Amino acid sequence: MAQDGQHAQYGRGEPLGASYRLVDLLGTGASGEVWRAEHTATGEQFAAKLLRAELAAEPDVVERFVRERSVLLALEHPSIVRVRDLVVEGDRLAIVMDLVGGGSARDLLLAVRTLPPRDALTITAETLDALAAAHERGVSHRDVKPDNVLLDHAWSAGSTGAVRVSDFGIASVVADRDHTTTGLLGTPQYMAPESISQGRSGPASDVYGAGVLLYELLSGRTPFAGPGTDFAVAYRHVTSTPPRLDVPDAVWAALSSLLAKDPAARPSAVDAAATLRRLVRSVRDAPALDPVADPDAFDEVARPATVVRGAASDPAGTGTAGAGGGADVGTDLVAADEAVGPTPELGTAGSRTVIRPLARPPVAVVPDQAEAPRRRLRRPDWLTNRMLALGGVAVALVVVLVVAAVVWLPGGGKQRPASGSSGAPAASAYEQDRPLPSGLTTTRKAVVDPEAGTVEVDVTYAAQTAPLRGPLLEVVPGAGRGAACPVVTWTGEGVSGRRNQPSLTGVDTACAWTLSGITIGAGESVTVQATVPLDAVGSGGASGSGSGLQEWLDGVGAATTAAVTDQAVTGTAYPVQRLQGIDVRTPDRTVSQTTLPVTLVPVWPSGADELNPLYRSPSTGTPSEMLVDVAGGESGVRFADGCSGALAVSSDGLVVTALSVAPSCTVRATVGNFTDLESDPFGVTTRD
């Protein structure tokens, strides 16, 4: 059932993209709904967060969604809920994530009210681990709270490794990429002072949110919870000090550093996690605090360096918004050098995420004294009545000239199409392919240029954990069965496009192109532009129909996918797109104190290809072109001991040596984005 009295926008059994169907509604929030989703082919269960339909209807949100795809898919850490897929389908945008079954820290608080310091510090430290991993990739969470801190299993005292932080993707998609906004995104109970006062968020704001989380886990309440609206709570974040908790001084000092008003005074997520872990040992036997009641008043800090933009004299309408319950917000909230704008309407205080517009206030000078009378505007001495009259005549003359130009010039008075001389409205479409085993993700955006009579297609290739290199295959068919292949012009820095040659590649697919010169860094993306004649997309697209353009673009993705997964194709062409897996091959038996031969065999849609290995260890000569394409060369290969110390691996991870006798042993390997590879068991014997 939907939570918070909201009705679900979707229904059980509905398909989600081509690979999932919705099973059960798990919850709702400000940005959308969370469903249990099932993979239609494997039956595997996931959690799917579907953004609200009105968000999915915004082109900027869709574009950010597509752009952030590779970043979110590459965000891997044991304490982060893994994003498995992003779905763009009509008016639906969905983030498909691992399903975490242990509830959330919010559920835990509802059950036990407060946690022993040892457990509170552990949960917060693991949350900071997740934030640190995201910050390294330039991603900020912006909404850290117990609801987004999930647990891998039911919590028990002293547990470790259970935290899974979710919803990184929502902040990246809903908010601007440069982490600035003209609105409020977050939950007022957990928002940092700079997020409230300036609308800016970053790594330091996440650390502050972790501090609020720790405070709540220890005490059962957030540091500034109390009477009034969300605006009253926000005001306290900026101007008040959190009430002291009955915890050891070292714990309080660490907590206070996380809640520092100045972002520069807070530790990094890495340093904060290390500090909290050191404290765990000193409070191992400390009991949980009794739940702490909301205070009647809050102590104010010195006049704040940051302010809440949009303060009014009494935003709560109750006179309780001040730090002490009766302060005048109009005088205390706004510093002398700050502008005053309209009050953001935040509603009742709570733990739900707020996504509300906050208009940028006009630059104004606020008098030093709050009660100073308003100054009347004084007319300059030169602005006489005669000057005003002459100005009015000049404005009227300009209006007459403009009207005459519109009526008398050729074509004047007629409404021209806004998008070009052809009169066809500009249409756009989006399409994304499923991530490939190599870590390549492909998204396509098509926009009609009716004036030029073309369709401009941006093809964005993104890599996950390993660098990737072309050539890549792109199939651009005409619309309709049997349609002629369109002429395509490819552009992009260092990229060249030519017709695919089946005699060289083994891929015999009509309308296929080979794109060379593409190099994609790990966690990065490259965009290639294709210009296609407008009539090539069919009558629907040529008339500017969004549905016709979408149908054609979907056909581009389907044709490309079919070509790179064709089981009849043999050969090593387009490895980044065609490689399905890697087999780790070793002898059935080896001798201790000798180097173990290891061969990495590529697995194509047609099967394993032992004649063209990807890599051999110990290696001789230069790495194969295939290995460079899918893993960046030898730097992307790592072997590991799979038999509890019977094998030794060189410091560069490339050479395996058998050390001692073992009846059954395996070698593990990582090759670029191909992880968790393992050989068949083999035995290690002595020379005798």
Phi, psi and omega in degrees: 000149178291146180264167176058028175072013181267152178261141181293139177277343184235172184233158179300142177086351180293142176287149174234105186066201182269352191238354186227161169222148182281136184249299182221143174281122182265334180173169178229157178209188184293331184262349179160204184241149176248124182240149164283125182239150181240134176287124188293335182269319186257342184078003181292142183265138178225171169253131181241121176262113180261121179291154179303148183301323181292331174289318180295340181276353181270119182303322181296321180294317179299317181295318178294323180301312180294319183293325183278355189305309184294325180296314183291321180293332181271357183279088184245130176194145181303335182258014178244135174295120186288128173276123184262330185197153171236131185248126172242112185214102180060240180265018180247131170236126183221141173253118181263122187234167171299143178271118182256124193259004184264012183080191182240170175297332175296315177299321180296317178297321179297330182277319187246347177074310174221157180246152171300147181309322180303312183287322179297317179294322181295312181298317181292321179298318179290328173296318178294327174302314180297317180296320180298319179297321178290319181298327178298332179263010177078021181249129174252147183281308175077000179210054181284124180195165183302330181296331182262003175257100184267161181240133184291336179209167179303133188287140171224151184306133178084004180296150173222158177074016184265344189284136173224108182276132183243174172072025170299322185297328183296315180297320182292327185272314185286325184262165179294151185295331183273013173066024171243157183204156173258015177226181178257124176235116181145190180244118187307329179296338189238005186277140179289155180305319182290334176291324181282318187278328186236354182069023182247138179225153179192195181305319180296327178292323176296319179298320177300315178300323177293326176295318177297320177302312180298316179302317182289322178296326180283320192249344183086005179212156175281157189297334184241019176295144181170192183291155176108181182276180175301326179295323177297318178296316179301319180301319181292325177303325185276324193243351188242159175262143180290140177300140182294138176259155181276070179233162178306151184303321181295322178293317181294322179297318178295318180295318179297324179294325177293329184262017179301140180294323181276119180304326182291341181274351180275148176288163172290165180298323180296311182293321180296318179298318180296319179297314182295324179294323177296327181286337182304319183296326184281345182240025187303324184254006182289137181281166176290147175287155168291147179306136184266131179282156176295136179287161177283333182209162180239143176282136179274147170277175173300161185316123190293145175282333177250158184227162172269113179290139176092027180284145173237176187295329178205081187298329181279343183074014185234351185076009183252008185286341183291165182298327179258009179094347181220013181289150178278111182298324183298327181267321187272333189282329187251122178287165188295336183256018183247158180268155180247132180229191181291146180290128175291131180273102185261340178085197184289141181297144180182191184254013180273147178295139179249128171236093185232142177290144177227105185297141177290126182286147175292149179292127182214160177257122180266127180302152178298326179259126184298331184265009180299138181294149177293137180271135178282143176292133181254129180290132176301153183297328183283345184273077181275170178298325179296318179296320178299319180295315179298321178298319179297319178297319181297318179297317179298319180297319178298318179298317180298317181296319179296315179298319180297320180296319180295321185280319191264334181292154180304131180080357182296148179082353179258141180283121179264149176299135182291336189255004177147170185289340182284343180083355180279130178291146178290131178239158179220159180209153178235149177208142177224142175269159175292146177302139180269159180305331180288349183098002179281132171238141184234128174233148182229136176234124181245134179228131178281131171250089187295331180292320179274348182071034183226166169245124179263121182246121172264117177255115183252120177256131181232145178252151179265260188269353183225149175291148181231154181219145179287186014284154178240154181256135175224124180257124182237087182277164170282170181279134176092151180296132177079006181291149179293150179289131181286159172281128183239133174252122183257137177223154180159149184298115178074007185258138174233144179238132177219161180299136175298138180250103183304327182294336180262323186262337185082355179266108183255080182233132180294148173064027182265144181235146174256122179254116182251163177083015181263124174230125185240120178288158178301128181074011182243179181218158178226135180246132177244138181257138175236133177251123185237139176303141185298324182289349180286342182271003178096171184297325180295313180289323181295332179274003180087009180289123178299323181292321178294320178294319179296319179298318179293317181294321175300324178295326176298313179296317181295319181293321179294316179298317179298322182291319185277351177248011181293118182288345180279348183275131174243163181112178188248016182289150176052053185298326181300326182264331188262339183292122183262335182184179180221128175266136175261113185251135176224165173296156178295336183209143177221171184253139180297154181066026176230159177286135182270121175290129179231132178237131175261114185256124179288144177244115181261174175305332179275351179125183181289144182240091182286341182283339182234072184296153178282324184195147174234139176236132358294143186271153173226139179079194183275153179294154181293155177299324178300317181295320177297319182295317189262345184218003181080011181101200183298334180297341179266004181252133175216129174258158180214152179289127178249017183221044167056048173096358179283347179241151173240139181242135181297162184299332178274359176076014189250344184235131181248134179236133176282127183261310188223166182294136177209129182290331181215118186224155175221158173248132175259154183212152170234130179228101183059236180276354179275107183245170178059033175279146181208141180281168169290155180298145175219163181255149175245122182239174175271169180293332180286000000 
